[in-house]
């Protein structure tokens, strides 16, 4: 056998990704490509597979850790040609091929241990319950089990329970499947045992030591305990090691991932603190009850909303179904969360930017000499920063406890960018401390990085306020959704030339439609009116930025 260090493979350029699940425990036997841990970056989650088949010796990361390509996540024991051959027959040096020597070992073991026999596994007394549902199959044909190990999990009207193995041995067959109903005495499978009370020949083959005459079966099982123990002890280790805090089977973990449930939030009721499917179902029912009752948690709330009906659109005509991108799904989830948790109010105004546009075009040549394209964006950023300083009630976030407000002494502004992969919001930092040329350069660089998919996680974090500008795309107005934990967002629509009365006559003016959405829990209507009025005044006359 050989030891091999397990490292994080190429993550496609992602760095410092979060470990969101430990899929194995110390002592587990894994096949090549079996998932060891699950990591999640900003745009996707992925399994880190086992590079080869073997046994897990150690796991050096835990849920919540951050890892990068090349980081060590553990160590495993693997089979190596030469070493395996030596370990298969450590005493005799006469064998020329390890395979025959390994095959000779099982022959004496069964003979010494006792006669092999197959016996039916039956459902034990269920405490009066009848026709209970089989909700999980914990083993499969060929698995080695010990007496008391769970074979299937059944669920009645009031509880779920494991059906244990009546003896140690090897599973020959399982005759029930998930969804079946069973009663006391029903046959659920067949197990192969040894009449001497030892395990079936499969584990005996792993112990090539010669069997003495007196009590070969106990000796064989004693010699096998060290390698076999890790197969069962992972359950105990999962209760005590921070890298594997939740004890649950693969079927339960899969169901939890499908339901989007974090297992450490589920109260376990199974043996040795094991999370069962029944526990998952109970947790989901509890959350649904809270949602339906309108129970509030933290700043937001769980609001019971009837699900959308499932519709077969193909009945109306030809359709094509395509998977949503990771960014699209994240955006959809964030927008739903923000819309449901934030009480939105939107106020509208028009900014007369005739003089601003004249000034911007006059500075166009100078900006090009500096290698900068002077668009309306840096003016919007600078004006919004000034408004955040003028009306600081917009530069806050609500604390999660729902009882405090976090006031910020910095001005970072998010800038929504339309990319081929979906909407992304890079953040321009310290906008109030930067000039127009610097903001123009940084905004252009961020927009390019967003469209090329090169934004880092930090580039999209920490905003105090967001600007979403449709620019020349079109439209006379829209109501943007607040990007919590921010409390305000500015929607900017297409510039329009309209006649405006100057007191003597109508003159053409360049009017920019603005829409300010805000979280009414943090901002009142008076502050919002002052914010939008000040913003429109600054855009109308940029000289106000000097005051």
Residue pairs with C-beta under 8 A, 6 or more apart in sequence:
1 77
1 78
1 79
1 80
1 83
1 84
1 87
2 77
2 78
2 79
2 80
2 83
3 57
3 75
3 76
3 77
3 78
4 51
4 52
4 54
4 75
4 76
4 77
4 78
5 72
5 74
5 75
6 36
6 50
6 51
6 72
6 73
6 74
6 75
6 76
7 70
7 71
7 72
7 73
8 39
8 48
8 67
8 68
8 69
8 70
8 71
8 73
9 48
9 49
9 51
9 69
10 69
11 17
11 39
11 41
11 46
11 68
11 69
14 41
14 42
14 43
15 68
15 69
15 456
16 66
16 67
16 68
16 457
17 39
17 40
17 41
17 66
17 67
17 68
18 39
18 40
18 41
18 64
18 65
18 66
19 37
19 38
19 39
19 61
19 62
19 63
19 64
19 65
19 66
19 67
20 38
20 39
20 40
20 45
20 63
21 37
21 38
21 63
21 253
21 257
22 36
22 37
22 59
22 61
22 62
22 63
22 243
22 244
23 34
23 35
23 36
23 37
23 38
23 47
23 253
24 30
24 34
24 35
24 36
24 37
24 56
24 59
24 234
25 56
25 59
25 234
25 235
25 237
25 238
25 241
25 244
26 56
26 57
26 58
26 59
26 230
26 233
26 234
26 237
26 241
27 55
27 56
27 229
27 230
27 231
27 232
27 233
27 234
27 237
28 55
28 56
28 230
28 231
28 234
29 53
29 54
29 55
29 56
29 231
30 36
30 50
30 53
30 54
30 55
30 56
30 76
31 50
31 53
32 49
32 50
32 51
32 52
32 53
33 49
33 50
34 49
34 50
35 47
35 48
35 49
35 50
36 47
36 48
36 49
36 50
36 56
36 59
36 73
36 74
37 47
37 48
37 59
37 61
37 73
38 45
38 46
38 47
38 48
39 45
39 46
39 48
39 67
40 46
41 457
42 457
42 460
43 326
43 327
43 330
44 326
48 73
50 76
52 76
52 78
53 78
53 79
54 76
54 77
54 78
54 79
55 76
55 77
55 230
56 74
56 75
56 76
57 74
57 75
57 76
57 77
58 74
58 75
59 73
59 74
59 241
59 243
59 244
60 72
60 73
60 74
60 75
60 243
61 67
61 71
61 73
61 74
61 243
62 242
62 243
62 244
63 243
63 245
63 264
67 73
84 98
85 98
88 98
88 101
88 102
88 208
89 95
89 98
89 101
89 102
89 208
90 208
92 101
95 101
101 208
102 205
102 208
105 204
105 205
105 207
105 208
106 201
106 204
106 205
108 210
108 211
108 216
109 201
109 204
109 205
109 207
109 211
109 216
109 220
110 116
110 194
110 201
110 204
112 211
112 213
112 216
112 217
112 220
113 194
113 196
113 198
113 204
113 211
113 216
113 217
113 220
114 194
114 195
114 196
114 197
114 198
114 217
115 194
115 195
116 192
116 193
116 194
116 195
116 200
116 201
117 192
117 193
117 194
117 195
118 172
118 190
118 191
118 192
118 193
119 166
119 167
119 190
119 191
119 193
120 187
120 189
120 190
121 151
121 165
121 166
121 187
121 188
121 189
121 190
121 191
122 166
122 185
122 186
122 187
122 188
123 154
123 163
123 182
123 183
123 184
123 185
123 186
123 188
124 163
124 164
124 166
124 184
125 184
126 132
126 154
126 156
126 161
126 183
126 184
129 156
129 157
130 183
130 184
131 181
131 182
131 183
132 154
132 155
132 156
132 181
132 182
132 183
133 154
133 155
133 156
133 179
133 180
133 181
134 152
134 153
134 154
134 176
134 177
134 178
134 179
134 180
134 181
134 182
135 153
135 154
135 155
135 160
135 178
135 276
135 277
135 278
136 152
136 153
136 178
136 249
136 251
136 252
136 276
136 277
137 151
137 152
137 174
137 176
137 177
137 178
137 251
138 149
138 150
138 151
138 152
138 153
138 162
138 249
138 251
139 145
139 149
139 150
139 151
139 171
139 174
140 171
140 174
141 171
141 172
141 173
141 174
142 170
142 171
142 202
143 170
143 171
144 169
144 170
144 171
144 199
144 200
144 202
144 203
144 228
144 231
145 151
145 165
145 168
145 169
145 170
145 171
145 191
146 165
146 168
146 199
146 232
147 164
147 165
147 166
147 167
147 168
148 164
148 165
149 164
149 165
149 232
150 162
150 163
150 164
150 165
150 271
151 162
151 163
151 164
151 165
151 171
151 174
151 188
151 189
152 162
152 163
152 174
152 176
152 188
153 160
153 161
153 162
153 163
153 276
153 277
153 278
154 160
154 161
154 163
154 182
155 277
155 278
159 278
160 269
160 270
160 276
160 277
160 278
162 270
162 271
163 188
165 191
166 191
167 191
167 193
168 193
168 197
168 198
168 199
168 200
169 191
169 192
169 193
169 194
169 199
169 200
170 191
170 192
170 199
170 200
170 201
170 202
170 203
171 189
171 190
171 191
171 192
172 189
172 190
172 191
172 192
173 189
173 190
174 188
174 189
175 187
175 188
175 189
175 190
176 182
176 186
176 188
176 189
182 188
191 200
192 200
192 201
193 199
193 200
194 200
194 201
194 217
196 216
196 217
197 217
198 204
198 217
198 218
198 220
198 221
199 221
199 224
203 224
203 228
204 220
204 224
206 224
206 227
207 220
207 223
207 224
209 219
209 220
209 223
211 219
211 220
212 219
234 244
235 247
235 272
235 274
236 272
237 244
238 244
238 245
238 246
238 247
239 247
239 272
239 273
245 264
246 263
246 264
246 266
246 268
246 275
247 268
247 270
247 272
247 273
247 274
247 275
248 256
248 263
248 268
248 274
248 275
248 276
249 274
251 277
252 263
252 275
252 276
252 277
252 280
253 263
255 277
255 280
256 262
256 263
256 266
256 275
256 280
259 280
259 284
261 280
261 283
261 284
263 275
265 283
266 275
266 279
266 280
266 283
267 279
267 282
267 283
268 274
268 275
268 276
268 279
269 276
269 278
269 279
270 276
270 279
287 302
288 304
290 297
290 302
291 302
291 303
291 304
291 305
292 304
293 304
294 301
294 302
294 303
294 304
295 301
295 302
296 302
298 400
298 401
298 402
299 341
299 398
299 399
299 400
299 401
299 402
299 521
300 337
300 340
300 341
301 340
301 341
303 340
305 340
313 319
324 332
325 421
325 422
327 421
327 422
327 423
327 424
328 421
328 422
331 422
331 423
334 483
335 481
337 484
338 481
338 482
338 483
338 484
339 481
341 484
342 481
342 482
342 484
342 519
342 521
343 519
343 520
343 521
344 479
344 481
344 482
344 517
344 518
344 519
344 520
345 517
345 518
345 520
345 525
345 528
346 479
346 480
346 515
346 516
346 517
346 518
347 515
347 516
347 518
347 525
347 528
347 529
347 532
348 477
348 513
348 514
348 515
348 516
349 514
349 516
349 532
349 533
349 536
350 511
350 512
350 513
350 514
350 536
351 511
351 512
351 514
351 535
351 536
351 539
351 540
352 500
352 509
352 510
352 511
352 512
352 536
352 539
352 540
353 376
353 379
353 495
353 510
353 511
353 512
353 539
353 540
354 509
354 510
355 540
355 541
355 542
356 376
356 379
356 539
356 540
356 541
356 542
357 376
357 495
357 510
359 542
360 374
360 376
360 379
363 374
364 374
367 373
367 374
367 437
367 440
370 437
371 441
372 437
372 440
372 441
372 444
373 440
373 444
374 436
374 437
374 440
375 440
375 443
376 469
376 471
376 512
377 415
377 439
377 440
377 443
377 467
377 469
378 436
378 437
378 439
378 440
378 443
379 436
379 539
379 542
380 467
380 469
380 490
380 492
380 539
381 413
381 415
381 428
381 431
381 439
381 443
381 467
382 431
382 436
382 439
382 542
382 545
383 535
383 538
383 539
383 542
383 545
384 413
384 431
384 465
384 467
384 490
384 535
385 411
385 413
385 431
385 432
386 432
386 534
386 535
386 538
386 544
386 545
387 394
387 531
387 534
387 535
387 538
388 394
388 395
388 411
388 413
388 432
388 464
388 465
389 395
389 411
389 432
390 530
390 531
390 534
391 527
391 530
391 531
391 534
392 407
393 522
393 523
393 524
393 527
394 464
394 465
394 487
394 488
394 518
394 523
394 527
394 531
395 407
395 408
395 411
395 464
395 465
396 405
396 406
396 407
396 408
396 487
396 522
397 405
397 406
397 408
397 485
397 486
397 487
397 522
398 404
398 405
398 406
398 485
398 487
398 519
398 521
398 522
399 405
399 406
405 522
408 464
410 429
410 430
410 464
411 430
411 431
411 432
411 433
411 464
411 465
412 427
412 428
412 429
412 430
412 431
412 462
412 463
412 464
413 427
413 428
413 431
413 463
413 464
413 465
413 466
413 467
414 425
414 426
414 427
414 428
414 460
414 463
414 465
414 466
414 467
414 483
414 486
415 425
415 426
415 427
415 428
415 443
415 446
415 447
415 466
415 467
416 423
416 424
416 425
416 466
416 467
416 468
416 469
417 423
417 424
417 425
417 426
417 446
417 447
417 450
417 451
419 450
419 451
419 453
420 451
421 453
424 450
424 455
424 460
425 460
425 463
425 466
425 483
426 446
426 447
426 449
426 450
426 455
426 459
426 460
427 459
427 460
427 461
427 462
427 463
428 434
428 439
428 442
428 443
428 446
429 462
431 439
434 442
446 455
446 459
449 455
449 459
463 483
463 486
464 486
465 486
465 488
465 489
465 490
466 480
466 483
466 486
466 488
466 489
466 490
467 489
467 490
467 492
468 480
468 489
468 490
468 491
468 492
469 491
469 492
470 478
470 491
470 492
470 493
470 494
471 492
471 494
472 494
473 494
474 494
475 493
475 494
476 493
476 494
476 496
476 513
477 491
477 493
477 513
477 515
478 491
478 493
478 515
479 491
479 515
479 517
480 489
480 490
480 491
480 515
480 517
481 489
481 517
482 488
482 489
482 517
482 518
482 519
483 489
484 519
487 518
487 519
487 522
487 523
488 516
488 517
488 518
488 519
488 523
488 528
488 531
489 516
489 517
489 518
490 514
490 515
490 516
490 535
491 514
491 515
491 516
491 517
492 512
492 513
492 514
492 515
493 512
493 513
493 514
493 515
494 513
495 510
495 511
495 512
496 510
496 511
496 513
497 508
497 509
497 510
497 511
498 508
498 509
498 511
499 506
499 507
499 508
499 509
500 506
500 507
500 508
500 509
500 511
512 539
514 532
514 535
514 536
516 528
516 531
516 532
516 535
518 528
537 544
538 544
538 545
